[in-house]
């Protein structure tokens, strides 16, 4: 028996019963997924033209069973700089229908959740996670996050390593995390593609994949690639080698794109041979694939910005970015988010010049985009506390930052950083109903996520074991402390 369990019942049985057999296919087209763009050449076999396979592993995600409901009486932090005391959040068909004060009407027949004394926020989004590719607890046999075989592995995709049974997904959900961006590791100049997922139990990667979320590519500055490959007497061995490697890769991608553009235009001769590495970087050049750039030092971030201008692409987000505070105006001017920690620093030379006020200072310029991320299976469970520490540090530094603004560091700004702000990250009419009801102010160390809704479906409830999914990995096997009978009965 595989998958996750609610009351010990296989998710496969639940999913197939509720959604029908078509939703249980591992490679079928999801109802919310956009079909791949057809090739201009009708005679070209599928799979030979990259334009025919923009998303060959489409999402089959379907929301869990849900009902229409309204949360009333709570303090609502919308993720759009609004704080509503005694607020109302109305959810219809998995979407936010209305957000307002106590006068906001609740339609007849809706389930009403009384939340006085509690807080409501958008679902937390972790933009830098390795759950599923580095499962927790980790073992060498499933350490699948780094394809450390070449400085450029843009051809690999994190989703092809993602293990849905990772118990870390369940513990992250208990911390209010509704969406995660899963990245490859940072051994390489180009580590491969990242994937955005819905944090719902699933048997397959495709069942978690966020419909229509853009692909990303992981790039890494600094010590990691030069240490990994320099230690093997390969290039890059220095910062100079890093920059030369990036530039050579984009030159090759431009040449590859030109060949395909010419062939599509005149149709003469055989189609160019596909190159998965170059395809990813062509996606960067045309703006369809978003760069997520591991980069600690301000001087190196500045060089990466210059290189983006050299080749005509843009950087979406710098990750870790311990020195982003030194470059805050330039980041804002170029529309680049900075995803940072608050308290992690000093574990290598490029992480030495960190300050707790980093996120708050990045946030200060007009048009800025500060984000708090985890890069860790445990920190992802407490991103609200990491954001609280950053808020406190900023206030100590004299910055006037409200809680209703700072909540955006783990919600709306995080959604922007991975290209899904049009769908989630804030409590606004028409967006996905990713909602967390907190026991207290989420910036309090005592706050816990009481209930977590994903697309309007109750996916975690702290007081109800029926909504506390358990991975098969945690259940074990019959004959090893469990029997087939008590697995069925919901033994943990």
C-alpha beads as a LAMMPS data file, in Angstrom:
LAMMPS data file: protein, C-alpha beads

492 atoms
491 bonds

1 atom types
1 bond types

-500.0 500.0 xlo xhi
-500.0 500.0 ylo yhi
-500.0 500.0 zlo zhi

Masses

1 110.0

Atoms # bond

1 1 1 0.000 0.000 0.000
2 1 1 1.442 3.348 -1.022
3 1 1 0.719 7.044 -0.609
4 1 1 -0.435 9.033 2.403
5 1 1 -3.250 8.096 4.753
6 1 1 -6.219 9.739 6.384
7 1 1 -7.386 7.502 9.246
8 1 1 -4.988 4.911 7.838
9 1 1 -6.883 4.613 4.545
10 1 1 -4.818 4.706 1.349
11 1 1 -5.001 8.052 -0.398
12 1 1 -5.262 6.160 -3.677
13 1 1 -8.621 4.739 -2.619
14 1 1 -9.889 8.113 -1.418
15 1 1 -8.738 9.949 -4.527
16 1 1 -10.096 7.433 -7.016
17 1 1 -13.428 7.187 -5.222
18 1 1 -13.942 10.937 -5.051
19 1 1 -12.499 12.008 -8.386
20 1 1 -12.928 9.013 -10.659
21 1 1 -10.306 6.881 -12.347
22 1 1 -9.219 9.610 -14.759
23 1 1 -7.822 11.660 -11.895
24 1 1 -5.659 8.730 -10.773
25 1 1 -3.558 8.601 -13.931
26 1 1 0.060 9.537 -13.321
27 1 1 0.630 11.227 -16.654
28 1 1 -2.810 12.326 -17.820
29 1 1 -3.745 15.932 -18.486
30 1 1 -5.107 17.629 -15.336
31 1 1 -8.323 19.582 -15.707
32 1 1 -6.579 22.798 -14.655
33 1 1 -3.510 22.251 -16.826
34 1 1 -2.830 24.145 -20.046
35 1 1 -2.193 21.899 -23.043
36 1 1 1.257 21.987 -24.618
37 1 1 1.587 24.299 -27.614
38 1 1 1.512 22.305 -30.879
39 1 1 4.428 22.328 -33.292
40 1 1 4.201 24.497 -36.404
41 1 1 5.295 21.448 -38.420
42 1 1 2.393 18.989 -38.287
43 1 1 4.599 16.197 -39.660
44 1 1 7.187 16.417 -36.894
45 1 1 6.856 13.540 -34.460
46 1 1 5.748 14.510 -30.980
47 1 1 8.691 14.873 -28.651
48 1 1 11.183 16.069 -31.256
49 1 1 10.232 19.748 -31.219
50 1 1 10.586 21.260 -27.738
51 1 1 7.552 23.439 -28.497
52 1 1 5.382 20.305 -28.452
53 1 1 6.512 19.290 -24.977
54 1 1 6.637 22.416 -22.867
55 1 1 5.161 20.422 -19.982
56 1 1 5.507 16.701 -20.703
57 1 1 4.781 15.745 -17.077
58 1 1 1.538 17.672 -16.539
59 1 1 -0.169 18.244 -13.243
60 1 1 -2.925 15.850 -12.263
61 1 1 -3.579 17.781 -9.061
62 1 1 -7.177 17.822 -7.863
63 1 1 -8.327 19.557 -4.666
64 1 1 -9.482 17.356 -1.829
65 1 1 -13.238 17.312 -1.063
66 1 1 -14.387 20.741 0.107
67 1 1 -17.409 22.759 1.107
68 1 1 -18.363 26.403 1.079
69 1 1 -17.595 28.112 4.373
70 1 1 -16.951 31.404 6.120
71 1 1 -14.496 32.246 8.897
72 1 1 -15.861 34.942 11.181
73 1 1 -14.623 36.970 14.137
74 1 1 -10.880 36.573 13.592
75 1 1 -8.195 39.171 13.047
76 1 1 -7.486 38.866 9.330
77 1 1 -4.079 39.636 7.802
78 1 1 -4.777 39.596 4.076
79 1 1 -1.227 39.605 2.694
80 1 1 -2.002 42.911 0.967
81 1 1 -1.077 45.230 3.876
82 1 1 -4.588 45.025 5.343
83 1 1 -5.513 44.097 8.904
84 1 1 -9.199 43.536 9.632
85 1 1 -10.352 43.176 13.209
86 1 1 -13.436 40.995 13.686
87 1 1 -13.109 40.072 10.027
88 1 1 -14.938 37.717 7.702
89 1 1 -13.446 35.472 4.995
90 1 1 -15.938 33.792 2.652
91 1 1 -14.873 30.801 0.528
92 1 1 -16.927 29.540 -2.417
93 1 1 -15.957 26.579 -4.626
94 1 1 -12.366 26.672 -3.417
95 1 1 -11.880 30.371 -4.141
96 1 1 -11.873 33.450 -1.942
97 1 1 -15.287 35.030 -2.513
98 1 1 -15.157 37.950 -0.075
99 1 1 -12.967 39.431 2.662
100 1 1 -14.198 42.200 4.906
101 1 1 -15.349 43.373 8.300
102 1 1 -18.176 42.000 10.401
103 1 1 -20.788 43.474 8.070
104 1 1 -19.680 41.177 5.209
105 1 1 -22.642 38.878 4.452
106 1 1 -22.313 35.108 4.743
107 1 1 -24.465 33.232 2.193
108 1 1 -27.142 30.912 3.527
109 1 1 -26.085 27.306 3.923
110 1 1 -22.372 28.010 4.333
111 1 1 -20.529 26.348 7.197
112 1 1 -19.526 29.036 9.671
113 1 1 -16.213 28.742 11.543
114 1 1 -16.176 30.889 14.676
115 1 1 -12.622 32.196 15.128
116 1 1 -12.844 34.986 17.693
117 1 1 -9.508 35.526 19.408
118 1 1 -7.662 33.836 16.570
119 1 1 -5.932 35.041 13.380
120 1 1 -6.444 34.223 9.716
121 1 1 -3.754 34.570 7.032
122 1 1 -3.105 33.293 3.526
123 1 1 -1.355 29.933 3.348
124 1 1 2.383 30.099 3.992
125 1 1 4.584 29.639 0.913
126 1 1 8.121 28.281 1.202
127 1 1 10.048 29.376 -1.891
128 1 1 13.184 27.364 -1.116
129 1 1 12.585 23.759 -0.119
130 1 1 14.268 20.446 -0.820
131 1 1 11.530 18.273 0.646
132 1 1 10.960 15.219 -1.501
133 1 1 14.397 15.455 -3.158
134 1 1 16.219 15.399 0.186
135 1 1 13.570 13.604 2.277
136 1 1 13.407 13.908 6.042
137 1 1 14.674 11.817 7.690
138 1 1 17.315 11.561 5.009
139 1 1 19.264 8.529 3.866
140 1 1 22.022 8.351 1.254
141 1 1 19.913 6.195 -1.034
142 1 1 17.372 9.003 -1.416
143 1 1 19.752 11.970 -1.501
144 1 1 18.512 13.063 -4.908
145 1 1 18.863 16.847 -4.852
146 1 1 22.288 17.430 -6.461
147 1 1 23.254 16.066 -9.872
148 1 1 26.854 16.957 -9.089
149 1 1 28.306 15.493 -12.282
150 1 1 28.890 18.663 -14.312
151 1 1 28.921 22.402 -13.621
152 1 1 25.923 22.759 -15.937
153 1 1 23.074 20.333 -15.270
154 1 1 20.260 22.562 -16.483
155 1 1 18.807 19.466 -18.139
156 1 1 17.706 17.815 -14.861
157 1 1 14.360 18.539 -13.211
158 1 1 13.784 18.382 -9.462
159 1 1 10.312 16.914 -9.999
160 1 1 11.904 13.722 -11.356
161 1 1 13.514 13.136 -7.939
162 1 1 10.536 14.188 -5.832
163 1 1 9.316 11.489 -3.408
164 1 1 5.722 12.253 -2.379
165 1 1 5.914 10.094 0.757
166 1 1 8.415 12.416 2.463
167 1 1 6.988 12.940 5.992
168 1 1 8.333 16.493 5.848
169 1 1 5.366 17.524 3.715
170 1 1 3.026 16.630 6.585
171 1 1 5.021 18.502 9.215
172 1 1 5.308 21.544 6.934
173 1 1 1.534 21.543 6.486
174 1 1 1.126 21.513 10.264
175 1 1 3.143 24.750 10.222
176 1 1 0.702 26.394 7.819
177 1 1 2.643 25.729 4.590
178 1 1 0.264 25.262 1.663
179 1 1 2.676 25.686 -1.272
180 1 1 6.338 24.762 -1.669
181 1 1 8.888 25.481 -4.352
182 1 1 11.175 22.446 -4.621
183 1 1 14.661 23.164 -5.942
184 1 1 17.704 21.082 -6.846
185 1 1 20.789 21.607 -4.720
186 1 1 23.494 24.222 -5.298
187 1 1 26.570 22.216 -6.286
188 1 1 26.422 23.458 -9.868
189 1 1 26.401 26.700 -11.827
190 1 1 23.056 25.516 -13.189
191 1 1 21.512 22.930 -10.881
192 1 1 18.382 22.182 -12.907
193 1 1 14.709 23.048 -12.927
194 1 1 12.608 23.660 -9.840
195 1 1 8.947 22.769 -9.438
196 1 1 6.136 24.350 -7.417
197 1 1 3.780 21.995 -5.602
198 1 1 0.563 22.041 -3.616
199 1 1 1.203 20.637 -0.142
200 1 1 -1.462 17.955 -0.330
201 1 1 -0.976 14.194 0.154
202 1 1 -0.467 12.394 -3.137
203 1 1 0.769 9.131 -4.576
204 1 1 2.614 10.853 -7.412
205 1 1 4.605 13.984 -8.077
206 1 1 2.101 14.962 -10.747
207 1 1 -0.660 14.865 -8.136
208 1 1 1.137 17.591 -6.164
209 1 1 2.319 19.737 -9.065
210 1 1 0.858 23.263 -8.996
211 1 1 -1.182 23.658 -12.211
212 1 1 0.193 26.302 -14.562
213 1 1 2.967 27.430 -12.190
214 1 1 6.014 28.504 -14.215
215 1 1 9.111 26.379 -14.259
216 1 1 12.216 27.786 -12.625
217 1 1 15.928 27.106 -12.907
218 1 1 18.367 26.995 -10.017
219 1 1 21.643 28.873 -10.477
220 1 1 24.375 29.072 -7.845
221 1 1 26.968 31.788 -7.264
222 1 1 30.048 31.721 -5.150
223 1 1 31.717 29.026 -3.116
224 1 1 29.597 25.976 -3.894
225 1 1 30.336 25.325 -7.584
226 1 1 33.966 26.471 -7.380
227 1 1 34.530 24.261 -4.314
228 1 1 32.840 21.190 -5.817
229 1 1 34.558 21.333 -9.212
230 1 1 37.800 23.053 -8.259
231 1 1 38.392 20.208 -5.831
232 1 1 38.292 17.838 -8.804
233 1 1 40.754 19.950 -10.815
234 1 1 37.925 21.015 -13.092
235 1 1 36.485 24.370 -14.031
236 1 1 35.098 26.340 -12.321
237 1 1 37.678 26.589 -9.576
238 1 1 37.278 30.331 -8.954
239 1 1 34.754 33.134 -9.143
240 1 1 36.227 33.925 -12.568
241 1 1 35.483 30.394 -13.679
242 1 1 31.930 30.668 -12.389
243 1 1 31.216 33.746 -14.490
244 1 1 32.852 32.266 -17.583
245 1 1 30.768 29.116 -17.189
246 1 1 27.473 31.020 -16.959
247 1 1 28.303 33.138 -20.005
248 1 1 29.387 30.184 -22.111
249 1 1 26.151 28.402 -21.279
250 1 1 23.983 31.343 -22.342
251 1 1 25.996 31.769 -25.564
252 1 1 25.335 28.093 -26.369
253 1 1 21.646 28.515 -25.536
254 1 1 21.343 31.536 -27.829
255 1 1 22.947 29.594 -30.666
256 1 1 20.573 26.669 -30.036
257 1 1 17.556 28.999 -30.036
258 1 1 18.660 30.593 -33.313
259 1 1 18.899 27.196 -35.006
260 1 1 15.400 26.219 -33.917
261 1 1 13.954 29.623 -34.840
262 1 1 15.469 29.356 -38.310
263 1 1 14.222 25.796 -38.826
264 1 1 10.707 26.698 -37.710
265 1 1 10.728 29.695 -40.034
266 1 1 11.932 28.020 -43.225
267 1 1 11.385 24.308 -42.479
268 1 1 14.443 23.321 -44.491
269 1 1 16.322 20.130 -43.724
270 1 1 16.105 18.044 -40.581
271 1 1 15.078 19.586 -37.309
272 1 1 17.952 20.402 -34.937
273 1 1 18.706 17.713 -32.375
274 1 1 17.076 18.477 -29.055
275 1 1 19.346 19.427 -26.170
276 1 1 17.596 19.380 -22.782
277 1 1 20.256 21.568 -21.170
278 1 1 19.897 24.306 -23.749
279 1 1 16.097 24.032 -23.749
280 1 1 15.986 25.104 -20.114
281 1 1 18.257 28.076 -20.737
282 1 1 16.291 29.089 -23.831
283 1 1 13.283 29.218 -21.504
284 1 1 15.245 31.667 -19.352
285 1 1 16.061 33.792 -22.396
286 1 1 12.418 33.946 -23.524
287 1 1 11.130 34.624 -20.000
288 1 1 9.082 31.445 -19.561
289 1 1 11.469 29.925 -16.982
290 1 1 12.247 31.994 -13.885
291 1 1 15.757 32.219 -12.431
292 1 1 16.103 31.349 -8.753
293 1 1 19.682 32.358 -7.950
294 1 1 21.555 31.048 -4.887
295 1 1 23.861 34.019 -4.166
296 1 1 25.141 35.302 -0.806
297 1 1 27.394 38.285 -1.506
298 1 1 26.252 41.698 -2.721
299 1 1 29.135 42.066 -5.186
300 1 1 28.284 38.750 -6.817
301 1 1 24.597 39.640 -7.017
302 1 1 25.588 42.831 -8.816
303 1 1 27.602 40.821 -11.352
304 1 1 24.678 38.483 -11.917
305 1 1 22.423 41.474 -12.597
306 1 1 24.933 42.800 -15.138
307 1 1 25.128 39.386 -16.808
308 1 1 21.337 39.255 -17.067
309 1 1 21.488 42.560 -18.942
310 1 1 24.268 41.235 -21.171
311 1 1 22.100 38.335 -22.355
312 1 1 18.695 39.985 -22.136
313 1 1 16.995 37.954 -19.401
314 1 1 15.899 38.824 -15.879
315 1 1 16.512 37.340 -12.446
316 1 1 13.374 36.673 -10.440
317 1 1 14.810 35.937 -6.988
318 1 1 18.137 35.790 -5.167
319 1 1 18.129 33.070 -2.509
320 1 1 19.955 33.105 0.843
321 1 1 21.240 36.584 -0.085
322 1 1 22.828 37.317 3.294
323 1 1 24.213 40.605 1.944
324 1 1 21.052 41.658 0.104
325 1 1 20.676 44.589 2.528
326 1 1 23.760 46.190 0.929
327 1 1 22.081 46.090 -2.471
328 1 1 18.450 46.787 -1.529
329 1 1 17.893 49.803 -3.864
330 1 1 19.356 47.959 -6.863
331 1 1 17.217 44.884 -6.173
332 1 1 14.078 47.014 -6.013
333 1 1 15.012 48.927 -9.171
334 1 1 15.465 45.662 -11.080
335 1 1 12.332 44.001 -9.682
336 1 1 14.290 41.200 -8.003
337 1 1 13.069 39.492 -4.824
338 1 1 15.477 38.449 -2.057
339 1 1 14.630 35.261 -0.170
340 1 1 16.558 35.200 3.104
341 1 1 16.876 33.736 6.562
342 1 1 16.904 35.783 9.747
343 1 1 19.258 33.875 12.038
344 1 1 21.385 31.669 9.770
345 1 1 24.902 32.960 9.151
346 1 1 28.622 32.263 9.538
347 1 1 28.674 28.662 8.302
348 1 1 31.033 29.610 5.442
349 1 1 32.973 32.693 4.351
350 1 1 30.319 34.084 2.007
351 1 1 27.739 33.901 4.825
352 1 1 29.765 35.867 7.375
353 1 1 28.455 39.388 6.730
354 1 1 24.838 38.664 7.657
355 1 1 22.538 40.720 9.879
356 1 1 19.138 39.922 11.374
357 1 1 17.741 43.132 9.876
358 1 1 18.375 41.850 6.342
359 1 1 14.754 41.238 5.301
360 1 1 13.565 44.500 6.856
361 1 1 16.231 46.540 5.051
362 1 1 15.564 44.789 1.734
363 1 1 11.897 45.618 2.277
364 1 1 12.484 49.341 2.789
365 1 1 12.834 50.716 -0.790
366 1 1 9.748 51.365 -2.900
367 1 1 8.969 48.365 -5.101
368 1 1 10.957 45.919 -2.983
369 1 1 10.246 42.208 -2.489
370 1 1 11.558 40.644 0.720
371 1 1 10.861 36.958 1.363
372 1 1 11.612 34.611 4.263
373 1 1 12.532 31.076 3.156
374 1 1 13.654 27.869 4.846
375 1 1 16.048 25.625 2.842
376 1 1 15.443 23.244 5.731
377 1 1 12.993 20.496 6.674
378 1 1 12.572 21.864 10.207
379 1 1 12.624 25.619 9.615
380 1 1 9.828 25.244 7.062
381 1 1 7.568 24.272 9.972
382 1 1 8.159 27.642 11.652
383 1 1 8.450 30.219 8.897
384 1 1 6.034 32.449 10.817
385 1 1 8.547 32.571 13.691
386 1 1 11.452 33.295 11.331
387 1 1 9.416 36.180 9.895
388 1 1 8.640 37.373 13.428
389 1 1 12.352 37.499 14.255
390 1 1 13.021 39.535 11.108
391 1 1 10.176 41.913 11.963
392 1 1 11.497 42.369 15.500
393 1 1 15.028 43.065 14.224
394 1 1 13.726 45.642 11.764
395 1 1 11.755 47.436 14.437
396 1 1 14.803 47.495 16.736
397 1 1 16.665 49.172 13.881
398 1 1 14.038 51.917 13.822
399 1 1 12.001 50.766 10.836
400 1 1 8.234 51.189 11.055
401 1 1 6.922 47.819 9.859
402 1 1 3.413 46.578 10.595
403 1 1 2.432 42.950 11.047
404 1 1 -0.040 43.221 8.179
405 1 1 2.882 44.192 5.949
406 1 1 5.406 41.665 7.261
407 1 1 3.042 38.719 6.750
408 1 1 3.653 39.283 3.041
409 1 1 7.229 38.048 3.504
410 1 1 5.889 34.481 3.762
411 1 1 2.732 34.876 1.648
412 1 1 2.237 37.446 -1.128
413 1 1 5.913 38.294 -1.714
414 1 1 6.743 34.598 -1.660
415 1 1 4.106 33.993 -4.336
416 1 1 5.611 36.776 -6.444
417 1 1 9.089 35.268 -6.058
418 1 1 8.042 32.054 -7.815
419 1 1 5.562 33.496 -10.310
420 1 1 2.214 32.460 -8.792
421 1 1 0.985 35.730 -7.246
422 1 1 -1.930 35.800 -9.669
423 1 1 -3.265 32.610 -8.091
424 1 1 -2.366 32.580 -4.408
425 1 1 -0.445 34.354 -1.635
426 1 1 -3.168 36.768 -0.516
427 1 1 -6.769 36.744 0.660
428 1 1 -8.371 38.450 -2.322
429 1 1 -11.556 37.632 -4.194
430 1 1 -10.949 35.170 -7.005
431 1 1 -7.713 33.671 -5.681
432 1 1 -7.258 30.115 -4.476
433 1 1 -8.602 29.668 -0.973
434 1 1 -5.302 28.826 0.739
435 1 1 -6.156 29.822 4.288
436 1 1 -4.609 29.276 7.723
437 1 1 -6.457 29.787 11.004
438 1 1 -3.889 30.437 13.756
439 1 1 -4.447 29.908 17.471
440 1 1 -2.898 33.318 18.176
441 1 1 -1.024 36.149 16.466
442 1 1 1.180 34.302 13.916
443 1 1 4.104 36.515 14.948
444 1 1 3.902 35.044 18.449
445 1 1 6.147 32.131 19.362
446 1 1 3.078 30.510 20.928
447 1 1 0.975 30.569 17.747
448 1 1 0.084 27.273 16.100
449 1 1 -1.736 26.552 12.877
450 1 1 -5.100 25.195 14.015
451 1 1 -6.602 24.568 10.584
452 1 1 -5.092 24.684 7.110
453 1 1 -7.172 24.901 3.931
454 1 1 -5.778 24.336 0.434
455 1 1 -8.110 25.358 -2.385
456 1 1 -10.848 25.549 0.216
457 1 1 -10.338 21.946 1.363
458 1 1 -9.544 21.280 5.012
459 1 1 -6.149 19.584 4.744
460 1 1 -4.926 19.828 8.330
461 1 1 -6.798 20.148 11.626
462 1 1 -4.791 20.105 14.839
463 1 1 -7.690 18.742 16.894
464 1 1 -8.987 16.139 14.441
465 1 1 -6.825 13.092 13.600
466 1 1 -8.905 12.531 10.459
467 1 1 -7.170 15.596 9.004
468 1 1 -3.626 14.737 10.047
469 1 1 -2.353 12.699 7.075
470 1 1 0.376 10.143 7.670
471 1 1 2.869 8.913 5.087
472 1 1 3.358 5.196 4.467
473 1 1 6.979 5.835 5.343
474 1 1 5.833 6.674 8.881
475 1 1 3.384 3.774 9.119
476 1 1 5.967 1.119 8.353
477 1 1 5.160 -2.339 7.027
478 1 1 2.924 -5.158 8.329
479 1 1 5.072 -7.541 10.340
480 1 1 7.316 -4.736 11.611
481 1 1 5.290 -3.574 14.580
482 1 1 2.081 -3.150 12.590
483 1 1 -0.430 -5.565 11.149
484 1 1 -2.561 -5.244 8.050
485 1 1 -5.579 -4.943 10.330
486 1 1 -4.353 -2.052 12.454
487 1 1 -2.997 -0.199 9.424
488 1 1 -6.520 -0.261 8.035
489 1 1 -7.882 0.900 11.392
490 1 1 -5.648 3.938 11.352
491 1 1 -2.699 3.009 13.568
492 1 1 0.007 5.624 13.501

Bonds

1 1 1 2
2 1 2 3
3 1 3 4
4 1 4 5
5 1 5 6
6 1 6 7
7 1 7 8
8 1 8 9
9 1 9 10
10 1 10 11
11 1 11 12
12 1 12 13
13 1 13 14
14 1 14 15
15 1 15 16
16 1 16 17
17 1 17 18
18 1 18 19
19 1 19 20
20 1 20 21
21 1 21 22
22 1 22 23
23 1 23 24
24 1 24 25
25 1 25 26
26 1 26 27
27 1 27 28
28 1 28 29
29 1 29 30
30 1 30 31
31 1 31 32
32 1 32 33
33 1 33 34
34 1 34 35
35 1 35 36
36 1 36 37
37 1 37 38
38 1 38 39
39 1 39 40
40 1 40 41
41 1 41 42
42 1 42 43
43 1 43 44
44 1 44 45
45 1 45 46
46 1 46 47
47 1 47 48
48 1 48 49
49 1 49 50
50 1 50 51
51 1 51 52
52 1 52 53
53 1 53 54
54 1 54 55
55 1 55 56
56 1 56 57
57 1 57 58
58 1 58 59
59 1 59 60
60 1 60 61
61 1 61 62
62 1 62 63
63 1 63 64
64 1 64 65
65 1 65 66
66 1 66 67
67 1 67 68
68 1 68 69
69 1 69 70
70 1 70 71
71 1 71 72
72 1 72 73
73 1 73 74
74 1 74 75
75 1 75 76
76 1 76 77
77 1 77 78
78 1 78 79
79 1 79 80
80 1 80 81
81 1 81 82
82 1 82 83
83 1 83 84
84 1 84 85
85 1 85 86
86 1 86 87
87 1 87 88
88 1 88 89
89 1 89 90
90 1 90 91
91 1 91 92
92 1 92 93
93 1 93 94
94 1 94 95
95 1 95 96
96 1 96 97
97 1 97 98
98 1 98 99
99 1 99 100
100 1 100 101
101 1 101 102
102 1 102 103
103 1 103 104
104 1 104 105
105 1 105 106
106 1 106 107
107 1 107 108
108 1 108 109
109 1 109 110
110 1 110 111
111 1 111 112
112 1 112 113
113 1 113 114
114 1 114 115
115 1 115 116
116 1 116 117
117 1 117 118
118 1 118 119
119 1 119 120
120 1 120 121
121 1 121 122
122 1 122 123
123 1 123 124
124 1 124 125
125 1 125 126
126 1 126 127
127 1 127 128
128 1 128 129
129 1 129 130
130 1 130 131
131 1 131 132
132 1 132 133
133 1 133 134
134 1 134 135
135 1 135 136
136 1 136 137
137 1 137 138
138 1 138 139
139 1 139 140
140 1 140 141
141 1 141 142
142 1 142 143
143 1 143 144
144 1 144 145
145 1 145 146
146 1 146 147
147 1 147 148
148 1 148 149
149 1 149 150
150 1 150 151
151 1 151 152
152 1 152 153
153 1 153 154
154 1 154 155
155 1 155 156
156 1 156 157
157 1 157 158
158 1 158 159
159 1 159 160
160 1 160 161
161 1 161 162
162 1 162 163
163 1 163 164
164 1 164 165
165 1 165 166
166 1 166 167
167 1 167 168
168 1 168 169
169 1 169 170
170 1 170 171
171 1 171 172
172 1 172 173
173 1 173 174
174 1 174 175
175 1 175 176
176 1 176 177
177 1 177 178
178 1 178 179
179 1 179 180
180 1 180 181
181 1 181 182
182 1 182 183
183 1 183 184
184 1 184 185
185 1 185 186
186 1 186 187
187 1 187 188
188 1 188 189
189 1 189 190
190 1 190 191
191 1 191 192
192 1 192 193
193 1 193 194
194 1 194 195
195 1 195 196
196 1 196 197
197 1 197 198
198 1 198 199
199 1 199 200
200 1 200 201
201 1 201 202
202 1 202 203
203 1 203 204
204 1 204 205
205 1 205 206
206 1 206 207
207 1 207 208
208 1 208 209
209 1 209 210
210 1 210 211
211 1 211 212
212 1 212 213
213 1 213 214
214 1 214 215
215 1 215 216
216 1 216 217
217 1 217 218
218 1 218 219
219 1 219 220
220 1 220 221
221 1 221 222
222 1 222 223
223 1 223 224
224 1 224 225
225 1 225 226
226 1 226 227
227 1 227 228
228 1 228 229
229 1 229 230
230 1 230 231
231 1 231 232
232 1 232 233
233 1 233 234
234 1 234 235
235 1 235 236
236 1 236 237
237 1 237 238
238 1 238 239
239 1 239 240
240 1 240 241
241 1 241 242
242 1 242 243
243 1 243 244
244 1 244 245
245 1 245 246
246 1 246 247
247 1 247 248
248 1 248 249
249 1 249 250
250 1 250 251
251 1 251 252
252 1 252 253
253 1 253 254
254 1 254 255
255 1 255 256
256 1 256 257
257 1 257 258
258 1 258 259
259 1 259 260
260 1 260 261
261 1 261 262
262 1 262 263
263 1 263 264
264 1 264 265
265 1 265 266
266 1 266 267
267 1 267 268
268 1 268 269
269 1 269 270
270 1 270 271
271 1 271 272
272 1 272 273
273 1 273 274
274 1 274 275
275 1 275 276
276 1 276 277
277 1 277 278
278 1 278 279
279 1 279 280
280 1 280 281
281 1 281 282
282 1 282 283
283 1 283 284
284 1 284 285
285 1 285 286
286 1 286 287
287 1 287 288
288 1 288 289
289 1 289 290
290 1 290 291
291 1 291 292
292 1 292 293
293 1 293 294
294 1 294 295
295 1 295 296
296 1 296 297
297 1 297 298
298 1 298 299
299 1 299 300
300 1 300 301
301 1 301 302
302 1 302 303
303 1 303 304
304 1 304 305
305 1 305 306
306 1 306 307
307 1 307 308
308 1 308 309
309 1 309 310
310 1 310 311
311 1 311 312
312 1 312 313
313 1 313 314
314 1 314 315
315 1 315 316
316 1 316 317
317 1 317 318
318 1 318 319
319 1 319 320
320 1 320 321
321 1 321 322
322 1 322 323
323 1 323 324
324 1 324 325
325 1 325 326
326 1 326 327
327 1 327 328
328 1 328 329
329 1 329 330
330 1 330 331
331 1 331 332
332 1 332 333
333 1 333 334
334 1 334 335
335 1 335 336
336 1 336 337
337 1 337 338
338 1 338 339
339 1 339 340
340 1 340 341
341 1 341 342
342 1 342 343
343 1 343 344
344 1 344 345
345 1 345 346
346 1 346 347
347 1 347 348
348 1 348 349
349 1 349 350
350 1 350 351
351 1 351 352
352 1 352 353
353 1 353 354
354 1 354 355
355 1 355 356
356 1 356 357
357 1 357 358
358 1 358 359
359 1 359 360
360 1 360 361
361 1 361 362
362 1 362 363
363 1 363 364
364 1 364 365
365 1 365 366
366 1 366 367
367 1 367 368
368 1 368 369
369 1 369 370
370 1 370 371
371 1 371 372
372 1 372 373
373 1 373 374
374 1 374 375
375 1 375 376
376 1 376 377
377 1 377 378
378 1 378 379
379 1 379 380
380 1 380 381
381 1 381 382
382 1 382 383
383 1 383 384
384 1 384 385
385 1 385 386
386 1 386 387
387 1 387 388
388 1 388 389
389 1 389 390
390 1 390 391
391 1 391 392
392 1 392 393
393 1 393 394
394 1 394 395
395 1 395 396
396 1 396 397
397 1 397 398
398 1 398 399
399 1 399 400
400 1 400 401
401 1 401 402
402 1 402 403
403 1 403 404
404 1 404 405
405 1 405 406
406 1 406 407
407 1 407 408
408 1 408 409
409 1 409 410
410 1 410 411
411 1 411 412
412 1 412 413
413 1 413 414
414 1 414 415
415 1 415 416
416 1 416 417
417 1 417 418
418 1 418 419
419 1 419 420
420 1 420 421
421 1 421 422
422 1 422 423
423 1 423 424
424 1 424 425
425 1 425 426
426 1 426 427
427 1 427 428
428 1 428 429
429 1 429 430
430 1 430 431
431 1 431 432
432 1 432 433
433 1 433 434
434 1 434 435
435 1 435 436
436 1 436 437
437 1 437 438
438 1 438 439
439 1 439 440
440 1 440 441
441 1 441 442
442 1 442 443
443 1 443 444
444 1 444 445
445 1 445 446
446 1 446 447
447 1 447 448
448 1 448 449
449 1 449 450
450 1 450 451
451 1 451 452
452 1 452 453
453 1 453 454
454 1 454 455
455 1 455 456
456 1 456 457
457 1 457 458
458 1 458 459
459 1 459 460
460 1 460 461
461 1 461 462
462 1 462 463
463 1 463 464
464 1 464 465
465 1 465 466
466 1 466 467
467 1 467 468
468 1 468 469
469 1 469 470
470 1 470 471
471 1 471 472
472 1 472 473
473 1 473 474
474 1 474 475
475 1 475 476
476 1 476 477
477 1 477 478
478 1 478 479
479 1 479 480
480 1 480 481
481 1 481 482
482 1 482 483
483 1 483 484
484 1 484 485
485 1 485 486
486 1 486 487
487 1 487 488
488 1 488 489
489 1 489 490
490 1 490 491
491 1 491 492
